Amino acid sequence: MKNSYKDDNFGSRIANKAKARQAIQERIKARPGPGDPEFEKIRAEREAISAARQQRLAERKAEKEEKLAREKAEREAREQAEKAAREARELAEKEEADRIADEAIALLAEQKAARDARYAARKARKGGKRARKAQVQAES
């Protein structure tokens, strides 16, 4: 089978092209123009579609902004809760450290008192002037 256009000569191809161009032009001219009621109907439909599209876009934008605001509020609330928990934990740790430090100070004071008592007892056993002075200090 041969392609039909190969059998045509150059002149017939030019003529076919001109006919196709003429058909396209006639189809364009046949379309309704600005004053035509059909044209006005189509334009009104397009405007309605455009208005509906704009409304949907505005609704989506409002929903997105609302979602972002809600997420921001949730994030801020979560951060506040974390901050409060962190502060409470730090306060508890500080109180624990203070308690341990107080216990260490009390233990050191107790150890010093015991050491001083042993020292005073040793001096008292050995006797002498210093021993009596140490005994007087230990009693007071």
Beta strands, then each sheet from edge to edge (+ up, - down):
end
